[in-house]
Amino acid sequence: MFEPSWEKLLIVLVIALVVLGPRKLPEVGHSLGRGIREFKNGVTGATTDLAPAAAVQEPAQPSAAEHS
């Protein structure tokens, strides 16, 4: 399917440089990096918040043999 390589990354960077220009490209990179960092922190925070809830075990259901 899609295998990342240095050649493909270079092509994407050259196209971004042509489209955005040398002045705007660092700003876009900085904003993109900040967004990815915030997303990772949000996912980590959600995982940390949900971990105690996942550790709580459900009470055992009585089996059919116990009712007889």
C-alpha atoms as one frame of an Amber mdcrd trajectory, in Angstrom:
protein
   0.000   0.000   0.000   1.792   3.145   1.197   5.394   2.688   2.198   7.068
   5.876   3.444  10.492   6.552   2.021  12.914   9.455   1.906  12.137  10.093
  -1.761   8.401  10.450  -1.135   9.010  12.670   1.895  11.314  14.888  -0.161
   8.703  15.209  -2.916   6.021  16.205  -0.381   8.343  18.784   1.197   9.249
  20.289  -2.191   5.572  20.547  -3.154   4.790  22.166   0.224   7.638  24.637
  -0.304   6.330  25.569  -3.755   2.706  25.900  -2.597   3.295  27.678   0.721
   6.533  29.508   0.046   9.651  29.790   2.187   8.134  32.332   4.604   4.914
  30.483   5.398   6.324  26.929   5.550   7.978  27.243   9.020   4.775  28.702
  10.484   2.703  25.848   9.080   5.221  23.289  10.364   5.155  24.840  13.816
   1.343  24.858  13.906   1.187  21.274  12.680   3.680  20.147  15.324   1.727
  21.937  18.058  -1.517  20.306  16.908   0.019  16.838  16.894   1.496  17.422
  20.362  -1.881  18.552  21.748  -3.589  15.539  20.191  -1.060  13.145  21.763
  -1.455  14.829  25.152  -5.227  14.561  24.858  -5.066  10.868  24.004  -2.625
  10.227  26.855  -4.845  12.158  29.263  -7.936  10.266  28.180  -6.115   6.954
  28.587  -4.916   7.974  32.043  -8.424   9.047  33.045 -10.009   5.819  31.800
  -7.445   3.434  33.304  -8.952   3.432  36.842 -12.432   2.838  35.414 -11.169
  -0.090  33.370  -9.550  -1.611  36.468 -12.894  -1.802  38.306 -14.203  -5.320
  37.981 -17.828  -6.234  37.523 -19.387  -8.231  40.388 -19.468 -11.944  39.664
 -22.754 -13.173  38.217 -24.192 -16.186  40.043 -24.074 -19.281  37.885 -27.123
 -21.314  36.948 -25.961 -24.187  39.199 -26.128 -21.947  42.294 -29.824 -21.173
  41.673 -30.855 -24.855  41.667
